[in-house]
Amino acid sequence: MPTISDLLTIRKEISPRARLVLAFVSWGFVVLVWFGLTHWEILPPFSLPKPMGVVRAFGKLWTEYDLLGNVVESWWRIAQAFFWCAIIAIPLGILMASFRWLFELINPVAAPMRAMPLTAFLPAFIALFGMDETMKVAFLWFGMFFYLLAVVVEEANRVDNALLETAYTLGAKRRHVLWLMFRASFPAIFSSFRILYDIGWTYVILAEMVNARKGVGYMVEAARKVLDFERVYAGIIAIGIAAFLFRFLLTFLERRLFPWRQAATTFLSGAAAAVPSAHAHLKAAKHGA
């Protein structure tokens, strides 16, 4: 365990074991407070059910309410929206970072969209697409697209001009340079997918409360309508676990696909962490990869 001096040292790294212990302590504190609030009935039972009741409701969600099927259905909706978001936003963002006129054409519309609350658009999406699957996927796509577009533009702009100049010196054409910008920026873009998936899990709950027959949002809303708040809280916990597992999967894939980023962040910080990536792509370009 770290000493008091370690804990009070600014930006001092701690061991994986210490991180695990601290995580258990923080969640243990949350559960302890939950037990206290329900044991002494500080809050009404309907607003905060007892932990053991929620645990039993979680078991019922698994055995009686097809928890796994609902999670898979929600994930599939997010995955569809995410796929079309990436297919459009990544090439468009690369082009916006490459051609300033295109950036100035699209950004005046894209920038305000990131500041607007997505919930305000839900009635418009219902009017445009009805209340079936198309509306839910389109709503999720809209919620993720402008965030990813901004990330792609930012990361593409961070690609060192020296890398592009070297490519031109080696005889690269415009399409080769665009491909090089994509390859150089994609590891950082992939890292943003975790946040994008978090956004998707946030908005899928809202989308599934409208005319859905499957999904975690529908599952929680169905429990709320019959005032089964133990099942509501169990559903909330299930959503958190599902989102965490998919985030963990993306983190695992990032470490396997781009191991140099993990190594770089151990020794470097900020923009310097991108240098090994740029050198790797430059070496690949020189060898015609």
N, C-alpha and C positions, 0 to 999 in steps of 0.2 A: 504494500500500500504506500502511496506517496506521503511524504512528511508534510508538516504544516508549512515548512519553508518552500517545498515544491508547489503546494497548492496556491501559495501567495506570490509565486514567481510569474511575472507577466509572460504570456505565450509559452509557458512551459508545457511540453508534451507529457502525456501520461500513458502508462502501459495499457494494453488491451484488457488485462485483468482488472485494472483499476476502473476503466470505463464500464466494464460489466457490473462491477460492484456498485458503482455510483448509479447506474441505471436501475438496478434492483432497489436501491435505497429510495430513489425518487418515486418509482411506481409503488413501492411499499408504503410510502407516506401518503400517496393518493388513496390507496385502498384503505389505509388506517383512518383517514379523514372520512371516507365513505362509510365505514363501519360505525364511526362515532356519530355521524349525522343521522343515520338510520336507527341506531340503538337507542339514542336519547330522543328520537322523534323530533329533532330540531326542524326538519322539513316535512311536509305532508307526504305520506306513503305514495300517493299518485305521482308526485313530482320527482321523487327519488326512492325507488324500491330498494329492498334489502339486497346486499350482494349475493347471498345464497339463492334468493329467488331468481336473480338474473342468471346465475350459473345453471339453475334447473331449466330456465327458459332457453338458454343457449343449447342445452341438450335437446329440447323439443324442436328448436329450429333445425337441428341436424337430422332428427329422426322423422319429424312430422311435416315440416314446412320446406323441405328440399333446399337447405341452406347452400349446399355446393352448387346445385343447378342455378340458383339465383345469382350467386357470385359469378359463375361462368357466363351467364347471360349479360350481366353488367359489364364484365371484362370484354366480352365480344363487342358490345356497343362502343366502348372506349377504344378498342383496337381498330374498329372500322374508321372511326373519326380520326384517330391518330394516324392511320395509314394515309388517308387522303390529305390530312394536314401536312405530313412530311413530304408527300409526293409533290405538293404545290409550293409549300413555303420554302423548302430547301433550295430548289433551283431558282425560284423568284428572288430569294434573299441574296444568293450568290450574284445574280445579275444586277440587283439593286446596289450591291457593294462595288460592283465593277463599273457600272455606268451611272454617273451622277445624275444625269437627266432623268433616268428611270426612277432613281431614289426620290428625286424632287417631285416626280409625278405621282408616285404611290404613297409616300410617307404622309402627306397631308391628310389622307383618308385613314391610313393604318394607325397613326399615332393616337388620334382621339378615340378610336375603337378600343384601345387597351385601357383607357381611363373610364369607359362607360360600364355601368353594372350590367352583367349579362342577363340578370333576371328580368330587366326591362324589355328584353327582346323576345321573351318567351311567348307572349300573346301574338307577336308578329310571325314567329315561326309556326305557331299553330294555324294561323290564317293562311300561311303560304304552303305548308306541307301537310296539313291535317294533324291528326293525333297518333299516327302509327309510327313504325320504326324509322321511316325516312326523316320525320321531324326530330326524333331523338338523336339520331346520328348527325344530322345537319346542325342541330343546336350545340352538340358537343364539339363538332368541327369548328364552328364559329368561335366557341369559347377558348379553343387552344390555338387557332391559326395565327392570330395577330401577335401572341406572345412568342411563338416559335419564329415567326418572321423577323421580329426584332432581334432575337438571339442570333439567328443566322447572319443577318446584316452586320451585327457587332463583331461576331467571331471572324467573318470574312474580312472585315476591315482591319482586324488585328494581324492578318497575314503580312509578314515582313515584305516590304517592297524589294528588298535585296533578293529575296527568293524569286520574285517574278522577273526581275531584271536578269538574274542568272539564267532563268528559263528562256527568256528572249535571246540571250547571248548564245545559248546552245541551239538556237534555231526553232524554238517553239512557236507555234501559231496561236491565234487568239483562242481557239477551242481548247488547245493544250493548256494554256494559262488558266482558263476557267476551270478545267478539270483539276489542275494543280491547286487552285484556291479551294476547291471543294475538298480535296484530300487533306490539305493542310488544316482546314478549319473543322472538318467533320468530327474528330475526337472530342473537341470542346462542345460541339453541337450535340453529340450523343450524350454527353454528360448532362445537358439540360433536359433530356427526355424524362429524367426522374421527376423533375418539377412539373413537366408537362403532364405526366401521368397523375400526379397529385391533383392538378387542376381538373383533369378528366374525372377522377373519383369524386371531386367536390361537386361538379355540375351534373354527374349522372344521376345523383339522388334526386335533384330537382326535376330532371327530364323524366324520370321513371315515376314520378308522382302524378303524371298526366296520362291517363288511359293505358296503363301498363298492366300486364298479367304475369310478368316475370321480372326479376331483378331485385337487387338489395333495397333500392328506393321504394319499390312497390311493397316489399316485405315489411319494411318499417312503417310505411303509411297504413298498410292493412292492419297492423297491430295497434296503431294509434287510434284508428276509427272505432275499434272495439274496446278502447281504454286499457289495453293489455300493456302497461308500461314496463313490466319486466321483460317482455318480448321486444319492446322498443329499444331498451338499453342493451339487450343482448344483440339486437341487430346492429346497433351503433358500434359495439365492440367488434362484431364480425366484419363490418366495413373497414374498421381500422386495421384489423389483422390482415385482411385481404390486400388492402392498399400497401401495407408494410411488406408483405411477401413479394408483391410485384415490384416494389421499389428495390428490394434486396436482389431480385433477379436481374434488374437492369444494372445495379452496381456490380454484380458478379460478371455480367457480360462485358461491362466497360473495362474491368480489370483484366479479363482474358483477351479482349480485342486490342486494347491499347495499354499494354503493361508499362510502356515508357512514361506515361503520364503519372502513374503511381510512383515510379522511381524518382521522377523529376520533382514532385511535390514534397518528397522527403527532404530534399536539400535546398530547394528553391521556393520562392513565393512570388505571387503576383504575375506579371507578364513574363518574367524569366522562365516560368514553368513551361511556356510554349516553345522555348528554344530547341530542346531535344526533338520535339515533334517536327519542327521546320527542317532541322538537319536530316531527319529520317526521310522526309518527303523529297528533299533536295537530292539525297543520295540515290533514292529510287528513280528520280527523274533522269539523273545522269546515266543510269544503267538502262534507261528505256523501259522501266516498269510501268 
